[in-house]
Amino acid sequence: MKSDWLPSSHPDPDDRPAASLTEFEVLAEAESAEALSDALLQAGALSVSLEDAEPLSGERPVFAEPGGDAPTLWRLNRLRVLLAPDSTPEGVLAQAAGICERAPPRIAAVRRIGEQDWVRSSQGQFGPLKIGRLWIVPSWVEPPDPSAVNLRLDPGMAFGTGTHPSTSLCLQWLQANVRPGVRVLDYGCGSGILAIAAAKLGAASVVGVDIDPLALTTARENSRRNGVEADYTAPGSLCSERPGDRFDVVIANILANPLILLAPVLAGLLAERGSIALAGALESQVGALTEAYRAVDASLQLGVWGRDGDWVCLAGRRAGR
């Protein structure tokens, strides 16, 4: 599913009931769906989402990776279009069709959406999540088991809340491989969830790396809220500030193409007899990943450690001299 924007709720200054929003649906084939979506936003739609209109015929996920081919949409797409109270489906669709220079598609459905507390509604979608002996608990909920290893984490501006299969696999792998006293590197740290988990599991030192300054800021704040120490830095700073550093545990939850490009970097940061885990890859990408790391270090034999749906976690250990 592709979402372009999520509306927020604004209080009515004079406490009068707010007018309801309108959502309508249209169908579009793959070659026209993206252009129609963009045109609807230009015509004043608050948001447009795309989903498979034929899920019973064999729904398939659509993924995109840096450096990879642009993903193709489904054969037939359902566009859900959200409008402000002063807009009409017919008017917005006609304007969008004019932008695309094509006849407007038939409106398949229309419904009214009443005013609601979007913050409370979104919070209701995220409850405590148990992964092994870890609990991921948002700030507005009390931990189900206060004596467990609890990570306080809210959905926010950086990737990583534990709900994605690749993050869940990484958290399971950390529980099996982090021993007291080890040095851990979380490359592509996002929200800091894996770095925080490693610290809570007993790592002596934890370093998180990300190219996104906002992710680094978020990870630092999340570590502070969880009462753990971890250093967060950009990739360039890692090399300049920690020359020669090697880590007992290296974990990277990114995507397959960046993981392949980073093979010399990640393998070079792994200590002798150190353990490495790579996630964010699909089953079909395992061969390319294992070959990339074998080419850098023949002693680093990666294998599939775990699977969750189409997603896999690869892991291996560097041989000692």
Salt bridges, closest charged atoms under 4 A:
ASP4 OD1 - LYS2 NZ 2.58
ASP14 OD2 - ARG16 NH2 2.41
GLU23 OE1 - ARG80 NH1 3.98
GLU23 OE1 - ARG111 NE 2.88
GLU25 OE1 - ARG78 NE 3.28
GLU25 OE2 - ARG80 NH1 2.45
GLU34 OE2 - LYS2 NZ 3.56
GLU51 OE2 - ARG78 NH1 3.66
GLU51 OE1 - ARG80 NE 3.13
GLU54 OE2 - ARG75 NH2 2.43
ASP117 OD2 - ARG120 NE 3.82
ASP154 OD2 - ARG225 NH2 3.37
GLU221 OE2 - ARG224 NH2 2.47
ASP231 OD2 - ARG242 NH2 2.60
ASP245 OD2 - ARG242 NH1 3.21
ASP248 OD1 - ARG183 NH2 2.94
GLU272 OE2 - ARG321 NE 3.36
GLU283 OE1 - ARG307 NE 2.71
GLU291 OE1 - ARG294 NH1 2.88
ASP297 OD2 - ARG318 NH2 2.72
